[in-house]
Amino acid sequence: RADFYLQTGSWARIYNDNPYDRLHGYTNLNITIDIIKSDGLQFEAYVKNVFNTTAITGAFLNSADTSLTTYVFVTDPQLIGLSITKSF
């Protein structure tokens, strides 16, 4: 299985103040391989965020009493895993 996600450019706030509110587009690819044997043994290998893309997906501007600091939200880092399951 492969999941591909494409996010085009967007805005972080309703003001659309370029370049401060501009969020750039990005892509994300996840891949999973399952092998299921007849004896109840199952293997799953997966890679999430195959290209290890770090993209800003949103932002939050604080009030003036905190010096207008900005929190940003980013994509999850690359994750590689293996799962082995046995059914009885």
Number of C-alpha atoms within 10 A of each C-alpha: 8 11 11 10 10 10 12 10 12 14 18 19 15 7 9 13 11 9 8 12 18 17 21 13 13 16 14 18 16 18 15 15 12 14 10 13 10 6 9 10 13 15 14 14 14 18 18 19 21 15 13 15 16 15 18 16 18 17 18 14 15 12 10 8 7 9 9 11 12 11 11 13 11 13 15 12 14 14 12 14 10 12 10 12 10 11 7 5
